[in-house]
Amino acid sequence: MEHNEKQYIAGFNNGYILANHEPLTLSSVVKGLQSDNSYIKGLLQGQLEFEKVQSRYRLNELSRLRDKSIDKKNRDME
């Protein structure tokens, strides 16, 4: 595995973990960063991936709640 790829993966994993556990710290760290460094690119992508996963989770939860509400209304109408 190439050195840059290892840095990217380490950054991605750290970005994902920090986004989950210390989002404010991560935001402070990456604020204004513009680097071609593989680690920084990975860090930013890890943060984005965590945010995508959270958004999908929230959408699925809203859909589940909406379906549950519709089912309840349908049962009440019967």
Biotite code that builds the C-alpha atoms (Angstrom):
import biotite.structure as struc

atoms = struc.array([
    struc.Atom([0.000, 0.000, 0.000], chain_id="A", res_id=1, res_name="MET", atom_name="CA", element="C"),
    struc.Atom([1.365, 3.397, -0.955], chain_id="A", res_id=2, res_name="GLU", atom_name="CA", element="C"),
    struc.Atom([2.350, 5.823, 1.820], chain_id="A", res_id=3, res_name="HIS", atom_name="CA", element="C"),
    struc.Atom([-0.181, 8.453, 0.639], chain_id="A", res_id=4, res_name="ASN", atom_name="CA", element="C"),
    struc.Atom([-2.944, 5.859, 0.674], chain_id="A", res_id=5, res_name="GLU", atom_name="CA", element="C"),
    struc.Atom([-2.073, 4.875, 4.243], chain_id="A", res_id=6, res_name="LYS", atom_name="CA", element="C"),
    struc.Atom([-2.171, 8.537, 5.277], chain_id="A", res_id=7, res_name="GLN", atom_name="CA", element="C"),
    struc.Atom([-5.526, 9.011, 3.560], chain_id="A", res_id=8, res_name="TYR", atom_name="CA", element="C"),
    struc.Atom([-7.025, 5.953, 5.262], chain_id="A", res_id=9, res_name="ILE", atom_name="CA", element="C"),
    struc.Atom([-5.697, 7.044, 8.659], chain_id="A", res_id=10, res_name="ALA", atom_name="CA", element="C"),
    struc.Atom([-7.118, 10.531, 8.115], chain_id="A", res_id=11, res_name="GLY", atom_name="CA", element="C"),
    struc.Atom([-10.458, 9.160, 6.941], chain_id="A", res_id=12, res_name="PHE", atom_name="CA", element="C"),
    struc.Atom([-10.801, 6.875, 9.950], chain_id="A", res_id=13, res_name="ASN", atom_name="CA", element="C"),
    struc.Atom([-9.783, 9.628, 12.356], chain_id="A", res_id=14, res_name="ASN", atom_name="CA", element="C"),
    struc.Atom([-12.143, 12.095, 10.693], chain_id="A", res_id=15, res_name="GLY", atom_name="CA", element="C"),
    struc.Atom([-15.041, 9.655, 10.986], chain_id="A", res_id=16, res_name="TYR", atom_name="CA", element="C"),
    struc.Atom([-14.308, 8.902, 14.641], chain_id="A", res_id=17, res_name="ILE", atom_name="CA", element="C"),
    struc.Atom([-13.816, 12.553, 15.559], chain_id="A", res_id=18, res_name="LEU", atom_name="CA", element="C"),
    struc.Atom([-17.021, 13.536, 13.749], chain_id="A", res_id=19, res_name="ALA", atom_name="CA", element="C"),
    struc.Atom([-18.839, 10.959, 15.859], chain_id="A", res_id=20, res_name="ASN", atom_name="CA", element="C"),
    struc.Atom([-17.272, 11.675, 19.245], chain_id="A", res_id=21, res_name="HIS", atom_name="CA", element="C"),
    struc.Atom([-15.802, 15.203, 19.087], chain_id="A", res_id=22, res_name="GLU", atom_name="CA", element="C"),
    struc.Atom([-17.533, 17.096, 16.270], chain_id="A", res_id=23, res_name="PRO", atom_name="CA", element="C"),
    struc.Atom([-16.711, 20.545, 17.650], chain_id="A", res_id=24, res_name="LEU", atom_name="CA", element="C"),
    struc.Atom([-13.043, 19.679, 18.011], chain_id="A", res_id=25, res_name="THR", atom_name="CA", element="C"),
    struc.Atom([-12.946, 18.337, 14.465], chain_id="A", res_id=26, res_name="LEU", atom_name="CA", element="C"),
    struc.Atom([-14.682, 21.437, 13.121], chain_id="A", res_id=27, res_name="SER", atom_name="CA", element="C"),
    struc.Atom([-12.088, 23.607, 14.863], chain_id="A", res_id=28, res_name="SER", atom_name="CA", element="C"),
    struc.Atom([-9.243, 21.545, 13.451], chain_id="A", res_id=29, res_name="VAL", atom_name="CA", element="C"),
    struc.Atom([-10.424, 21.495, 9.846], chain_id="A", res_id=30, res_name="VAL", atom_name="CA", element="C"),
    struc.Atom([-11.704, 25.077, 9.751], chain_id="A", res_id=31, res_name="LYS", atom_name="CA", element="C"),
    struc.Atom([-9.857, 26.826, 6.983], chain_id="A", res_id=32, res_name="GLY", atom_name="CA", element="C"),
    struc.Atom([-7.679, 23.842, 6.073], chain_id="A", res_id=33, res_name="LEU", atom_name="CA", element="C"),
    struc.Atom([-6.807, 23.683, 2.411], chain_id="A", res_id=34, res_name="GLN", atom_name="CA", element="C"),
    struc.Atom([-4.068, 21.173, 1.926], chain_id="A", res_id=35, res_name="SER", atom_name="CA", element="C"),
    struc.Atom([-3.083, 18.629, -0.648], chain_id="A", res_id=36, res_name="ASP", atom_name="CA", element="C"),
    struc.Atom([-1.906, 16.433, 2.199], chain_id="A", res_id=37, res_name="ASN", atom_name="CA", element="C"),
    struc.Atom([-3.413, 12.937, 1.934], chain_id="A", res_id=38, res_name="SER", atom_name="CA", element="C"),
    struc.Atom([-4.128, 12.816, 5.666], chain_id="A", res_id=39, res_name="TYR", atom_name="CA", element="C"),
    struc.Atom([-6.087, 16.088, 5.592], chain_id="A", res_id=40, res_name="ILE", atom_name="CA", element="C"),
    struc.Atom([-8.066, 14.958, 2.527], chain_id="A", res_id=41, res_name="LYS", atom_name="CA", element="C"),
    struc.Atom([-8.922, 11.735, 4.352], chain_id="A", res_id=42, res_name="GLY", atom_name="CA", element="C"),
    struc.Atom([-9.857, 13.618, 7.511], chain_id="A", res_id=43, res_name="LEU", atom_name="CA", element="C"),
    struc.Atom([-12.281, 15.815, 5.589], chain_id="A", res_id=44, res_name="LEU", atom_name="CA", element="C"),
    struc.Atom([-13.745, 12.855, 3.688], chain_id="A", res_id=45, res_name="GLN", atom_name="CA", element="C"),
    struc.Atom([-14.180, 10.904, 6.930], chain_id="A", res_id=46, res_name="GLY", atom_name="CA", element="C"),
    struc.Atom([-16.122, 13.806, 8.390], chain_id="A", res_id=47, res_name="GLN", atom_name="CA", element="C"),
    struc.Atom([-18.314, 14.001, 5.274], chain_id="A", res_id=48, res_name="LEU", atom_name="CA", element="C"),
    struc.Atom([-18.952, 10.258, 5.320], chain_id="A", res_id=49, res_name="GLU", atom_name="CA", element="C"),
    struc.Atom([-20.064, 10.388, 8.949], chain_id="A", res_id=50, res_name="PHE", atom_name="CA", element="C"),
    struc.Atom([-22.435, 13.243, 8.126], chain_id="A", res_id=51, res_name="GLU", atom_name="CA", element="C"),
    struc.Atom([-23.872, 11.259, 5.185], chain_id="A", res_id=52, res_name="LYS", atom_name="CA", element="C"),
    struc.Atom([-24.417, 8.196, 7.363], chain_id="A", res_id=53, res_name="VAL", atom_name="CA", element="C"),
    struc.Atom([-26.135, 10.312, 10.011], chain_id="A", res_id=54, res_name="GLN", atom_name="CA", element="C"),
    struc.Atom([-28.384, 11.933, 7.393], chain_id="A", res_id=55, res_name="SER", atom_name="CA", element="C"),
    struc.Atom([-29.391, 8.548, 5.984], chain_id="A", res_id=56, res_name="ARG", atom_name="CA", element="C"),
    struc.Atom([-30.111, 7.296, 9.498], chain_id="A", res_id=57, res_name="TYR", atom_name="CA", element="C"),
    struc.Atom([-32.296, 10.330, 10.247], chain_id="A", res_id=58, res_name="ARG", atom_name="CA", element="C"),
    struc.Atom([-34.181, 9.979, 6.963], chain_id="A", res_id=59, res_name="LEU", atom_name="CA", element="C"),
    struc.Atom([-34.813, 6.298, 7.624], chain_id="A", res_id=60, res_name="ASN", atom_name="CA", element="C"),
    struc.Atom([-35.997, 7.106, 11.140], chain_id="A", res_id=61, res_name="GLU", atom_name="CA", element="C"),
    struc.Atom([-38.373, 9.795, 9.843], chain_id="A", res_id=62, res_name="LEU", atom_name="CA", element="C"),
    struc.Atom([-39.700, 7.393, 7.233], chain_id="A", res_id=63, res_name="SER", atom_name="CA", element="C"),
    struc.Atom([-40.233, 4.716, 9.881], chain_id="A", res_id=64, res_name="ARG", atom_name="CA", element="C"),
    struc.Atom([-42.076, 7.172, 12.138], chain_id="A", res_id=65, res_name="LEU", atom_name="CA", element="C"),
    struc.Atom([-44.201, 8.424, 9.243], chain_id="A", res_id=66, res_name="ARG", atom_name="CA", element="C"),
    struc.Atom([-45.132, 4.869, 8.255], chain_id="A", res_id=67, res_name="ASP", atom_name="CA", element="C"),
    struc.Atom([-45.967, 4.061, 11.864], chain_id="A", res_id=68, res_name="LYS", atom_name="CA", element="C"),
    struc.Atom([-48.187, 7.154, 12.056], chain_id="A", res_id=69, res_name="SER", atom_name="CA", element="C"),
    struc.Atom([-49.961, 6.242, 8.803], chain_id="A", res_id=70, res_name="ILE", atom_name="CA", element="C"),
    struc.Atom([-50.555, 2.688, 10.038], chain_id="A", res_id=71, res_name="ASP", atom_name="CA", element="C"),
    struc.Atom([-52.022, 4.030, 13.278], chain_id="A", res_id=72, res_name="LYS", atom_name="CA", element="C"),
    struc.Atom([-54.333, 6.390, 11.391], chain_id="A", res_id=73, res_name="LYS", atom_name="CA", element="C"),
    struc.Atom([-55.463, 3.550, 9.134], chain_id="A", res_id=74, res_name="ASN", atom_name="CA", element="C"),
    struc.Atom([-56.219, 1.326, 12.128], chain_id="A", res_id=75, res_name="ARG", atom_name="CA", element="C"),
    struc.Atom([-58.146, 4.159, 13.791], chain_id="A", res_id=76, res_name="ASP", atom_name="CA", element="C"),
    struc.Atom([-60.285, 4.565, 10.667], chain_id="A", res_id=77, res_name="MET", atom_name="CA", element="C"),
    struc.Atom([-61.313, 0.921, 10.654], chain_id="A", res_id=78, res_name="GLU", atom_name="CA", element="C"),
])
